[in-house]
Amino acid sequence: MQTQTATPPPSSPAPRAENVGGPVNGRRSWIAFAITAVVLVGSTIAMFMPLVPEAIGGAACVLMLGLIFLRMPIAIAMLIPAMLGMYAMRGERLVESTMTTLAYGQIANWTLSVVPMFILMGLMLWKAGLTESLYKAARYWLGWLPGGLAVGTNLAGAGLAAVSGSSVGTTYALARIGIPEMLKAGYDKRLAVGAVIVAGLPGQLIPPSIMLVIYAGIAEVPVGPQLLAGVGPGILVAILFTIMIVIFARRWAPVETEHTREENANGITWKMRFRAVADTWPVPLIMGLIIYGMFSGVFTATEAGAVAALFSLFVTVIWQKRNAMRAIIEASVGTVSSVGAIFLMLVGVEALSRMFTLTGISTGFAELVEHMDLGRVSFLLMMMVVYIILGTFMEPLPMMVLTVPILIPTLASLDISLLWYGVFAVFMGELAVVTPPVGILAFIIHTITKEPEVNQGQKITLNDVFMACWWFMPMAIITTVILIFFPEIATWLPSLGEQ
């Protein structure tokens, strides 16, 4: 569940029937609806047939995917097949006992108290208005590089996504600021779009990361070490994508154009650079507090979240002044809404996990991998392909929910660290947000680039946006392979914290 901290892009007006095929389009939607209805009804009936438990579990998975396809909230889409599966195998007493104890047992967990703290922190810092300050600082300091504007956009996005916890919100904000500037400077439109799309990828790895906290809840691992495990990979992702942008820029972004000559003539002084960095002081300070506090043992993860939320409250009051109370209220309301959705989703995950345990799917998958004689590396390479395929039609949370509970026994048998796999799963989930043809970020950016003040008179098609995504996909795969062969990048910092 990605906490959306920015105002979502405005919806495009619905096209008229004559422009989209009229009856043909209607017929296709009815066919899709009929197929989905058959799948849902068929999978539900199959769960109550005299089948082996594994088949019942498979039918539950199909039902869950069908409900997600119908845009049902993820938590409900998990709870319905989980409860039906339990009822089909053990009867109403198991369902009754599960429903009466599950919510409290899963959510009344001290480590999960960090979730509302991090979300509140991110929302208040966002309301304080750090987006433009981060972009300006990155642009002033990195503008001299080939593709300096794109590099600045990428690194500003990494810092902003790390604090806000929302790749969607980060992309929406940076697209409006960065794409027009890069197009004015003569950048190829695909490079300008691609730099914005990948800007949020490192952000969900660098603490504070809501996705890593959610994974910790699913896999039942300590939140603090899980957050520390994302530091090294997050920095690695930012560095590798920066290198790739610089390489691309040598061909698709002129080093100096009329726009940049005029800007350099006006002069970006060292005083301006340092002032721009000073305006972003809350971001590095809050990240440093969280990482150092957890690493040194001064803070637990929950205490780090509380300190970060209190700090962000002070920042909002200082920066917003007259509008501070309104910003705090809006952030608080958004926090309650987001936390409720996340906690309900964790209840659904636990229900689904219990149902999988009853069916034997988890242990059966572990035995299958053992019979296939897959080693650690070959198994993870296989899972990388599986996640990329799933990412073409699923979003991060369904991917994580569907795979992690089933894979935990397999990970233990292959001696794969759950902390490391959390980083792997979250990064692959973030790729799902940008992977065509369903990646939500691609459609958000395409909507934004239709506005004249953003596209600067250039036509940016959905195909251009998809092409920009595919340009950066090889580096994402290389990054994943590096993490597979060098797991210490993720595990070394948590291991130092334990000493």
Disulfide bonds with the S-S distance in Angstrom:
none
